[in-house]
């Protein structure tokens, strides 16, 4: 982790230069600081609840004086940026800043790195004011900023638990990239496409991993609803059915059950996806898993004796597109 932080810091320093910390812009004294916050438009309640916590969350490092100056300079720059968003929830942004600084205080290079990237401060401030969901996750996991800046991704791990954490991280980063891009260009279709493409990638990899454990399984997935239509948004669930070329085997059922379990397992940032299986045939329990011949693209074919005929309108197999999920 430390080596990765130093790499990011060096890259940013090489591009933008070092930060001059000789000037501390925060007003001197608690009374003057709170008055300054009030002038910037923050509510008295938020000022009193958040500011004391921000001041107490001093930098933790062996070079405390230097890093504390960087922390206070960062606070000034970030709060000024928050104050510009008069049409958004600036109080929410200030409260999320408390969580972010608490999580970052032990990572001394973060504050100076952020000061070298004013565009990132602008993006984060807007995000903190706008999205409690994305802001809260990023505030609690500032190490994701490394990937956000460098836009790099590690190879998938063969270990299931590590793989799930990687998937959770990639899903969140894609939501972050997509939301940030949407705030810049207003392209809703692009936002939905990026989030949908990431869901395609995650589900394909997870299914591949599970079928590697059960090589006789032939089960595949047809995406339905917003997922099938390429219209996924932030926190959208996955609506899908399982299909097999022939009658499903025991391995197919095992893979299907484990696929749903892995999607909904609790992780650091919560479950990967909520799952919508409302198309389950009446009277049956467990995952919806049917032979391909019983899945009609139009809903007009008649079911065979004793079988349910399912309509797969808007359904699609998961295929990669050329759209860049990172923006």
ABEGO torsion letter per residue (X at the ends): XAAAAAAAAAAAAAAAEBBBAABBABBBEAAAAAAAAAAAGBBAAAAAAAAAAAAABBBBBABAAAAAAAAAAAAAAAAAAAAABAABBAAAAAAAAAAAAAAAAABAAAAAAAAABAAAAAAAAAAAAABAAAAAAAAABAAAAAAAAAGBBBBBBABAAAAAAAAAAAAAAAAAAAAAAAAAAGBAAAAAAAAAAAAAAAAAAAAAAAAAABAABABBBBBBEAAAAGABBBGBBBBBBBBBABBBBAAAAAAAAAAAAAAABBBAAEBABBBBAAABBBGBBEBBBBBAAABBAAGABBBBBGBBBBBABGBBBBBBBABBAAX
